[in-house]
Structures are given as structure tokens and as C-alpha cells.
Amino acid sequence: MISISVNDIYKNYVAINKKVLIFGWVRNRRHSNSGISFIDVYDGSSVHTIQCIINNTIVNYDSEVLKLTSGCAISVQGVLVYAFRSIQKYEIKVIKIKIIGWVDSPQNYPVSAKKHTYQFLREIPHLRPRTNYIGVVTRIRNHVFHALHTFLYEKNYYWIPTPIITSLDSEGAGSMFRVSTLDMKNIPTNVRGEIDFNKDFFGKESFLTVSGQLTAESYACSMGKIYTFGPTFRAEHSNTTRHLSEFWMLEIEVAFAKLNDIISLSKSMIKYVTQFILNTCTDDINFLYDNIDKNIFFRLENCLLYEIIDINYNDAIKILLNSNYNFNNPVQYGLDLCAEHEKYLVDKYFCAPIIVKNYPKKLKAFYMRVNDDKKHVAAMDMLVPGVGELIGGSQREDRISILKERLLECNLCIKDYNWYLDLRKYGSIPHAGFGLGLERLLSYITGIKNIKDLIPFPRNVNHLLC
């Protein structure tokens, strides 16, 4: 007897008319007056369920089968056949069914077969994976994760797990979560009445990282081509559809590279992932087309068909100023692009992903390389339809004197960055890199607007369930 998944069945992994064994959960069940029950079983491997046909002649029909409810865990042995008069392609004629886990008080089961609002599902993150909606997202997330690793592996990049706990604010934004073992009821202070972090676990202030970039650079300056991929944290008091306090970031650093090199890399990476998902997640993409986004195939196929163009920041500002569009936020040279500006560029003007590059240096972080005009930095942002900014990167400042100037301009303590300056002191090289938010990439691919539905357990301000 072959133990298989629902996904195996729909990929014709086994031959028809053979005995099979599946494990899963009941999504729907109905009982006919003629003594036959129909059970729809899902196992998380596919958007599909498999219908199991159970005759009342099996031994536990009256004692257990008739008592099954949505959510019960079962194993089923039977013969796989083509479905007769059913919208499903396959079904199983059951020989034996075993109930592995019952649902207590089924009338209160939160994720029964009826349709639920997304907001309701966010309140039960531990149970929402049982829905098709979150199951689809989870499978696509897994394949995107695999595609990114595969793309970089094939290009001979090394994966480096950079620290999650840090003493530095990579972005200079200050919105960080503090890590401490101090007794909050008896916080030690120094002679100035300030918190005495010398008595904390690390002997200094420490935080959850907002980026692994700076530490990743140290490995790029010895290994050549590296990336880090893991959770990052931002303590921003934002509760929008675009913000999370904990999210996943892919960050790439390349030695002996300049801005145009990482622009080219980012374009080819996005196209690779898009093609990978279209090839491997057909059923899940079809589900999203039917239930979430009728534009999904047009968007993803356009990404593959057309070149992603580059424009300078100055040109982006000109386009926005000439648009006569009523923006809520001002458009002006020297001001950063807001989400509405980004979305106008990709959703209305270009109707495609673009890259905006060469920003005024005052808008960007200290580590970005200053251009020859002294006014701009070699920075790039990839903007995509429906999302806005997806990737942010730059050529890194490799000249130690200018890097020190930038640290001072950004009111950062040079002493804290001595180790980072060492990378420019001992064999400095041109190098560049970028960061990609995984959940934003998922939003672009799936068409799902609320980023809280694209991570298993969303964390944001005033929201910490599970």
C-alpha cells in the first residue's frame, strides 16, 4: 500500500486503481440516506481536497464515521479511482478509516467550512493555516524561499547567518527593540541617574537587529559573494497593511561590484523567482486568480516579458510633478518618495516594475557611496506594482575618509563603528548590496494587500498573539 499526499495524487504520482493510504483532516462531510458518506479530506500539501466515499458496511461507520465533523484528523485506506460525476478529478473508495483526533465541541470550532473574514482569521493565527487562503500563501512562501536560495546557490553565493542581537542601528532610524536581562522592577542606575547598561547581560545596550547588512559586509570583503536571510525587527508604531514589527529580509553583499552590478542582479533575481512560482505553484496561483486577484497572471507574465527600466530620482520627481495628480504628500526635489508616489509610478505611469536610483544623499543611510557630484548617493530602490518599494540597495562607501564624514553628518559615534571602518582600512574594495523584504515580495506575487496575511504569526504594534 502506498502512503501519499493529496498533492501526489494530483500530480499522478501513483497509478489509478491501486490501494493508497492518506492522512489528513476533514474539511466537509455529508451523509446520504442510502448509507454512503462523502468526506472531503485535506492535508496541507495542495489547494485540492480528496473526496473519500465510505460505505456503511465498514466496521466503524455507525460508531465513528457518522460522528465526524470538520477538523477531525483521520487516516484513510482505500482504492484511488477517477471521480464519477464530481468536480474533483479523483476520489478514494474507502476500505478502512481511522479517527486519529476528534474535535472537541465542534459547534465552537473556529475554522469550519464556512467563509471567514481575513480580520477574523488574524485573531486566530494558530488555526488559520487550516484554511485554503493561508494554505496557499504558506506553500507559495515556501517556494519563494526555496527559489531565492536556489538562485543564489547557482550563482555561487554563500549564505551567512548574521547576528539577530546587535549594539548598532544599521539604518540610523532609532526604532529598535531593546534586548535586556535587567530587572525591570529594580533597574540599576549610574552616578548620573541613567540606566547602567554595564550591568546588563552584554555590558552595553543591545537590540534586535533592523538589518544584517553591516555584519554581512565583513564576510563579503573576504568571501566575495554572500547573502543573509532571516528575521529582522522594527519597533515602528505603524499598524498599516504594509508594516510588520517582525519580518524576513534577504540581504545580498557583493565584493568588487558597483551600483549597476546589483541593479542587474536584482532584476534577474525577481524574474527568476516569478518564473519559478508560475512553474511550480500553478494550482495555488489559480486559486488566487479565482478568489483574490484577477490581475495576477497579467502582472507576473508582464514582469517576465518586459525589461525592468531604470530612472534617476530626479526624473522620478519630474514625472510626479508633471502628473497633475492630487497627492496627499508633497512632491519636491530633496524629499523622499512616499508610498503613494511609488505606487503612482508603477501602477499608473509605467504599469510595471522600475528601479529608481541616485537619490540625494541626505535621504539615505551613511554607508551609501557618495557620487562624484557630492549631492547624490549610488542608491537604488526597486518599485513594483501593488506594493511600492520591494528592494533597497546601494554601492557601499569604500573610502574611509568620506565614510567618517557621513557618520558625523548622521550624528553617529565613530567609535561604535571602528570595526566597520576597519573593512575600509585593510584592503578596501568597491562593493555593493541590497535588501529584499520577503513579505513584500509575496504581496507582489500573490496580490494580497495586507502583509499580516503573508507571515505565519504577524507581530505589530499592540498585537502579539501566540
C-alpha atoms as one frame of an Amber mdcrd trajectory, in Angstrom:
protein
   0.000   0.000   0.000   1.333   3.429  -0.969   1.289   6.313   1.534   0.753
   9.506  -0.458  -0.291  13.132  -0.146  -3.133  14.901  -1.915  -0.526  16.765
  -3.937   0.973  13.435  -5.039  -2.448  12.317  -6.249  -2.975  15.410  -8.379
   0.488  15.073  -9.859  -0.302  11.473 -10.848   2.372  10.219  -8.506   0.608
   6.861  -8.229  -1.366   4.739 -10.641  -5.130   4.695 -10.611  -6.933   1.660
  -9.140  -4.249   0.964  -6.542  -4.616   0.899  -2.783  -3.414   4.083  -1.094
  -3.086   5.483   2.418  -3.566   9.181   3.196  -3.503  11.211   6.398  -5.345
  14.499   6.786  -8.224  16.472   8.238 -11.915  16.624   7.418 -12.967  19.784
   5.619 -16.550  18.776   4.733 -18.689  15.711   5.262 -22.176  14.719   4.202
 -24.183  11.552   4.718 -26.784  10.230   2.299 -29.935   8.357   3.196 -28.656
   5.390   1.199 -25.910   4.710   3.746 -22.980   6.325   1.977 -20.864   9.141
   3.377 -18.723  11.615   1.441 -15.744  13.097   3.266 -13.539  15.843   1.786
 -10.017  15.491   3.193  -7.153  17.992   3.033  -3.577  17.527   4.207  -1.929
  20.904   3.541   0.038  19.694   0.524  -2.364  21.105  -2.053  -5.205  23.546
  -2.554  -7.243  20.474  -3.537  -9.099  18.112  -1.249  -9.694  14.451  -1.982
 -13.205  13.035  -1.723 -13.453   9.785   0.211 -16.529   7.624  -0.380 -17.426
   5.498   2.639 -19.993   2.709   2.543 -21.949   1.906   5.704 -20.586  -1.639
   5.590 -17.233  -0.667   7.127 -16.918  -1.659  10.784 -16.862   1.787  12.445
 -19.420   3.506  10.222 -22.147   3.971  12.855 -19.841   4.409  15.841 -17.398
   6.932  14.327 -17.899   7.931  10.680 -21.362   9.374  11.268 -19.918  11.466
  14.118 -17.119  13.057  12.073 -17.040  16.856  11.950 -14.881  19.468  10.240
 -11.357  19.462  11.650 -11.194  15.825  12.725  -7.874  14.134  11.908  -8.154
  10.820  10.102  -6.257   8.204   8.138  -7.902   6.613   5.144  -7.087   3.403
   3.315  -8.781   2.751   0.018  -8.591   2.485  -3.740  -7.799   5.588  -5.774
 -10.144   5.965  -8.759 -11.203   8.630 -11.192 -14.151  10.567  -9.802 -17.625
   9.847 -11.167 -19.974  12.834 -11.515 -17.792  15.092  -9.385 -15.980  18.384
  -9.914 -12.905  16.659  -8.487 -10.701  14.552 -10.710 -10.042  11.767  -8.211
 -11.690  10.071  -5.252 -10.955   7.243  -2.873 -13.240   4.279  -2.308 -12.621
   3.690   1.381 -11.736   0.266   2.750 -10.776   1.404   6.231 -10.933   4.716
   8.093  -9.318   5.526  11.416 -10.127   8.607  13.504  -6.877   9.935  14.948
  -8.096  13.166  16.550 -11.607  14.343  17.391 -12.718  17.977  17.557 -13.983
  18.953  20.999 -17.225  20.963  20.942 -17.463  21.047  17.109 -20.157  23.717
  17.267 -17.444  26.110  18.519 -14.755  25.075  16.011 -13.465  28.456  14.711
 -12.465  27.382  11.197 -15.411  25.355   9.988 -16.053  25.081   6.259 -17.891
  28.415   6.012 -16.164  31.518   4.650 -14.383  33.686   7.249 -13.200  37.278
   7.083  -9.452  37.885   6.919  -9.654  40.032  10.043 -11.236  37.162  11.972
  -8.504  34.792  10.809  -5.805  37.211  12.024  -7.239  36.812  15.512  -6.641
  33.046  15.413  -3.204  32.751  13.756  -2.665  29.302  15.292  -5.717  27.892
  13.465  -5.860  29.932  10.251  -3.381  27.637   8.396  -6.320  25.215   8.165
  -7.980  27.476   5.601  -7.281  27.310   1.879  -6.367  31.009   1.877  -3.473
  30.692   4.318  -2.513  27.273   2.965  -1.981  28.818  -0.475   0.107  31.653
   0.995   2.200  29.209   3.014   3.023  26.986   0.055   3.923  29.960  -2.160
   6.055  31.424   0.638   7.927  28.137   0.897   8.568  28.026  -2.849   9.699
  31.676  -2.953  12.110  30.959  -0.104  13.469  27.949  -1.995  13.717  29.884
  -5.268  15.760  32.686  -3.678  18.186  30.228  -2.112  18.451  28.252  -5.350
  19.063  31.368  -7.453  21.918  32.470  -5.201  23.326  28.965  -4.787  23.527
  28.576  -8.552  25.434  31.879  -8.713  27.912  30.692  -6.045  26.771  32.945
  -3.211  27.467  31.862   0.368  24.753  32.050   2.999  25.925  33.797   6.194
  23.711  33.836   9.329  24.327  37.337  10.671  23.533  38.268  14.310  19.989
  38.969  15.420  21.242  40.726  18.574  23.276  43.866  17.922  24.523  47.060
  19.544  24.209  49.121  16.343  21.347  50.734  14.460  22.245  49.928  10.849
  19.707  52.349   9.406  20.219  55.124  11.931  16.459  55.209  12.486  16.371
  54.501  16.212  13.206  52.357  16.040  14.669  49.231  17.642  13.601  46.682
  20.234  15.878  46.628  23.259  17.233  43.298  24.494  17.876  43.241  28.236
  18.065  40.958  31.259  17.885  43.841  33.748  15.272  43.571  36.484  12.541
  45.948  35.304  11.394  46.383  38.931  14.846  47.358  40.123  16.729  48.950
  37.225  20.367  49.831  38.145  21.499  53.392  37.524  24.892  55.111  37.371
  26.062  58.267  39.156  24.252  60.401  36.540  20.959  58.656  37.238  20.981
  56.921  33.843  20.347  53.219  33.281  23.589  51.380  33.966  23.864  49.072
  30.967  27.269  47.916  32.222  25.261  45.605  34.477  23.194  44.238  31.614
  23.909  40.851  30.018  26.263  42.152  27.305  27.671  45.018  29.384  26.186
  47.536  26.952  22.896  48.491  25.307  21.739  45.810  22.890  18.870  45.497
  20.438  17.145  43.215  17.969  18.644  43.952  14.583  16.946  46.051  11.912
  19.370  44.712   9.303  22.189  42.229   8.919  23.887  44.342   6.280  26.842
  45.780   8.168  27.991  42.448   9.534  27.296  40.819   6.166  29.708  43.277
   4.550  32.556  41.887   6.619  32.069  38.474   5.011  31.610  39.924   1.514
  35.015  41.568   1.961  36.589  38.150   2.367  34.243  35.622   0.708  33.281
  37.687  -2.331  29.572  36.972  -2.807  27.381  36.358   0.232  23.835  36.765
   1.490  21.971  36.613   4.760  18.328  35.611   5.082  16.416  35.783   8.324
  14.120  37.777  10.623  14.606  41.483  11.248  12.783  43.767  13.643  11.465
  47.336  13.555   9.796  48.973  16.557   7.746  51.364  14.432   4.346  52.419
  15.764   2.690  51.680  12.446  -0.342  49.455  12.111  -0.863  49.660   8.366
  -1.316  46.930   5.768   2.348  47.442   4.767   4.122  47.194   8.128   5.232
  44.409  10.444   7.387  44.590  13.544   8.998  41.257  12.701   9.565  40.274
   9.098  12.026  38.383   6.913  14.765  40.031   4.908  17.100  38.752   2.223
  20.283  40.840   2.131  22.963  40.394  -0.515  26.501  41.783  -0.495  28.879
  41.548  -3.448  32.595  42.380  -3.443  34.203  44.135  -6.418  30.784  45.346
  -7.523  29.188  48.699  -8.258  25.625  50.011  -8.376  24.873  48.745 -11.878
  26.001  45.244 -10.904  23.420  44.895  -8.141  20.738  46.525 -10.273  21.321
  43.807 -12.849  21.368  41.100 -10.159  18.113  42.306  -8.579  16.322  42.298
 -11.932  17.392  38.782 -12.828  16.513  37.527  -9.330  12.942  38.863  -9.445
  12.390  37.365 -12.883  13.814  34.021 -11.739  11.517  33.842  -8.707   8.481
  34.902 -10.741   9.109  32.184 -13.326   9.760  29.624 -10.586   6.407  30.335
  -8.920   4.483  30.235 -12.175   6.085  26.866 -12.944   5.654  25.224  -9.529
   2.567  26.774  -7.914   0.013  26.586 -10.714  -2.913  25.400  -8.588  -2.215
  27.968  -5.868  -1.900  30.797  -8.383  -5.197  29.684  -9.957  -6.827  29.826
  -6.504  -5.588  33.403  -6.072  -6.865  34.299  -9.531 -10.320  32.944  -8.677
 -10.539  34.406  -5.167  -8.103  37.310  -4.678  -6.671  38.962  -7.780  -7.896
  38.682 -11.373  -4.786  40.593 -12.464  -2.274  38.068 -11.122  -1.286  36.378
 -14.400  -1.072  39.688 -16.275   1.194  41.142 -13.581   3.550  38.172 -13.297
   3.785  37.490 -17.018   4.483  41.169 -17.727   7.342  41.001 -15.248   8.869
  38.230 -17.369   8.131  39.746 -20.779   9.484  43.259 -20.334  12.766  44.744
 -19.215  12.721  46.495 -15.827  13.787  50.053 -16.594  15.974  52.376 -14.509
  15.274  56.045 -13.889  17.100  58.609 -11.797  15.485  60.078  -8.705  15.451
  63.490 -10.421  13.465  62.073 -13.342  11.020  60.392 -10.975  10.372  63.750
  -9.300   9.764  65.377 -12.693   7.242  62.695 -13.638   5.386  63.193 -10.365
   5.395  66.994 -10.664   4.053  66.812 -14.213   1.355  64.288 -13.355  -1.179
  66.835 -12.034  -2.163  64.088  -9.610  -3.546  65.173  -6.239  -1.037  63.581
  -3.845  -1.552  63.777  -0.109   2.191  64.220   0.444   4.237  66.966  -1.236
   6.407  66.197  -4.261   9.637  68.134  -4.230  13.259  67.572  -5.086  15.086
  66.655  -1.870  12.075  64.963  -0.285  11.753  61.200  -0.094   9.247  59.320
  -2.198   6.200  58.309  -0.175   4.243  55.116  -0.752   1.643  56.966  -2.829
   4.368  58.406  -5.076   5.930  54.990  -5.585   2.599  53.409  -6.390   1.746
  56.151  -8.877   4.974  55.492 -10.746   4.480  51.711 -11.011   0.679  51.402
 -11.007  -0.309  54.362 -13.185   2.655  55.771 -15.100   4.860  52.794 -16.028
   2.402  49.992 -15.145   5.428  47.812 -14.476   8.319  47.366 -12.020  11.003
  50.068 -12.188  14.227  50.990 -10.423  14.793  54.490  -9.084  18.460  55.327
  -8.494  20.855  58.097  -7.442  18.996  59.659  -4.532  20.002  62.850  -2.691
  22.469  61.761  -0.018  20.509  63.351   2.836  17.670  60.887   2.183  19.822
  57.797   2.529  21.929  55.962   5.102  25.543  56.823   5.958  27.012  53.721
   4.294  25.902  54.559   0.740  28.631  55.707  -1.644  28.636  59.432  -2.380
  28.563  60.190  -6.113  31.076  62.469  -7.812  28.626  65.379  -7.673  28.759
  65.198  -3.834  24.976  65.630  -3.751  23.684  62.169  -4.523  24.493  58.625
  -3.480  24.733  55.447  -5.569  21.477  54.052  -4.211  18.661  52.118  -5.850
  15.088  51.129  -4.989  13.076  48.620  -6.967   9.405  49.569  -7.018   6.745
  47.064  -8.088   3.008  47.362  -8.850   0.627  46.981  -5.940   3.387  47.232
  -3.355   5.779  50.119  -3.961   9.298  49.594  -2.667  10.392  45.961  -2.806
  14.198  46.210  -2.830  16.534  48.852  -1.462  20.268  48.850  -2.016  23.385
  50.768  -2.877  27.027  50.725  -3.667  28.715  50.936  -0.265  31.039  53.774
   0.662  34.525  52.250   0.473  36.543  55.460   1.123  37.307  55.665   4.818
  37.596  59.455   4.986  34.213  60.034   3.348  32.608  57.292   5.452  33.789
  59.065   8.613  32.305  62.321   7.327  28.986  60.611   6.689  28.932  59.093
  10.177  29.391  62.546  11.676  26.755  64.059   9.366  24.303  61.432  10.592
  25.195  62.112  14.252  26.589  58.634  14.784  29.501  57.809  17.060  32.588
  56.875  15.041  33.919  54.778  17.926  30.925  52.436  17.648  31.780  51.796
  14.009  35.534  51.248  14.316  35.182  47.619  13.269  33.167  48.709  10.221
  35.822  51.283   9.319  38.443  48.517   9.512  36.901  46.992   6.391  37.929
  50.190   4.555  41.263  50.356   6.362  42.534  46.903   5.440  42.240  46.231
   1.715  39.234  48.364   0.838  37.302  47.406  -2.273  34.251  48.642  -4.136
  31.280  46.569  -3.041  27.508  46.787  -3.184  24.390  45.115  -1.921  20.660
  45.262  -1.396  17.875  44.055   0.873  14.587  42.485  -0.152  11.569  42.167
   2.143  10.204  38.636   1.765   6.644  39.538   2.739   6.569  42.423   0.253
   7.751  40.078  -2.488   4.923  37.733  -1.515   2.472  40.625  -1.701   3.655
  41.415  -5.221   3.382  37.798  -6.334   0.062  36.921  -4.694  -1.769  40.243
  -4.973  -2.613  40.062  -1.252  -2.512  43.616   0.081  -2.338  43.059   3.830
   1.177  41.996   4.772  -0.151  40.455   8.011  -1.572  37.613   5.919   1.818
  36.841   4.372   3.692  35.799   7.510   2.657  32.878   9.743   2.402  34.833
  13.001   2.169  38.593  12.443   3.691  40.930  15.024   2.825  44.610  15.002
   2.088  47.369  17.479  -0.431  46.244  20.155  -0.682  42.824  18.506   1.188
  39.801  19.861  -0.998  36.692  19.630   0.574  33.223  20.116
